[in-house]
Amino acid sequence: MNNTVQTVLTIAGSDPSGGAGIQADIKTFSAFEVYGMSVLTALTIGNTLGVTQIEMMTPDFVAGQIQAVREDISSAAVKTGLLGNATIIERVAMELENWRIPLVVDPVIATKRGDVLLSEEGIEAYRSHLIPHADIITPNIAEAEQLAQITISSYRAMPKAAEKLLSLGCHSVVVKGGHFDDWQHSNDLYYDGNELIWMKSKRLNTRHTHGAGDAFSAAIAACMARGMNRKPAAEAAKTYISRGIEQAPGLGRGEGPIAF
């Protein structure tokens, strides 16, 4: 075994256009020079204009993939993306429960616009089963509202939301997309119970942000696999995503992908 090669596992859905999901995760892992592995939870029909159909894998099939990877190649970190329903969330949590490696949970519950993608049962499964195992979670504003069960109407509410999210049992939180009252910056909030840090970057006037959230959590997982602690990993991921948006290749007729 080559111990110099760090490995990261993503558990997420597939994006045919290559900008989000496991495709974005694998590209991000490569950018951080770690070996990426993937467990597929869903097949989608979609592109930069949107998703028109989703076919979920069965919980047993998802669990079987996780077990197959674990039996053969050890992972230095794991991240989750689209899990899709309560049954899969609970099964993934069960499979990961005894892993003693960093877990990054991107709780795919709602779009940046606020469209809810997951049932109440699924949201509760995140709260009760998966988030308590996470080293860091990375919800957007709409997802933070669902998980923390509060309204986040301005950036001033983000610290309170972060506190509520931390109380679910995870070790740290990044609340993404806090751009209220400040259109010059893109503000994300990191909180771990001790440090509360605003991570800022210049806000760019662009529609090409497809997959940015997926790549952000993947970058955190890659950095932690390489030995970084949670806060510097989140800061490095923020820098990576900001550069990716700035250098986006301009592909697609809709919300195009970032640069990887």
Summary of the structure (lengths in Angstrom):
residues: 260
radius of gyration: 16.7
end to end distance: 28.2
largest distance: 51.7
contacts: 930
relative contact order: 0.16
helix: 39%
strand: 23%
